[in-house]
């Protein structure tokens, strides 16, 4: 079955710096790659997603890139702010079922 | 706005008790899911349902069962709670278009003593 690996498990950056989180997946038929953000004590919420027919998608300070050949995708956050501090989960899917990575705890220090 | 609600935020049960966790969504979504979230393990799928009275096993179904008698409601049942089922349980729903955004409930933190 599908397996998704996510790195790093923790990431600390200074406010204003960029942050990059990487995920690899095993099922070459996967065609949907969402990213969820979970703030402390809150529910996971979708922040951006990409489908396999595009290589990059941007939404203000966040972007996701997809390399189908290498079977990896990444989340990029530019100009980080303290409110970006949260746990981020990547996921991969080719059906209704999402397979999640193990999460990255991002801390942004003022 | 999609609303997914769960019956309890915190629950404490004793070993061997039967536990019911309820999830309700108000967006007429076809698909509903139950996950457990543990530190360092991410979100692991327990069971999911594509339609009323339909259910499919996820990655870790052992010790759990589910019920979906109405489209908007998906229940997770721990037949005989054990301490290793202490965890955060998250419900989610998504439209029938596959694959698509999943909308999560606030979670139930279950402690089994």
Interface residues (C-beta under 8 A of the other chain):
Chain A: X1 X6 X9 X31 X32 X34 X42 X43 X44 X45 X46 X49 X89 X93 X94 X95 X96 X97 X98 X99 X100 X101 X102 X103
Chain B: X4 X31 X33 X35 X40 X41 X42 X43 X44 X45 X48 X50 X58 X59 X90 X94 X98 X99 X100 X101 X102 X104 X105 X106 X107
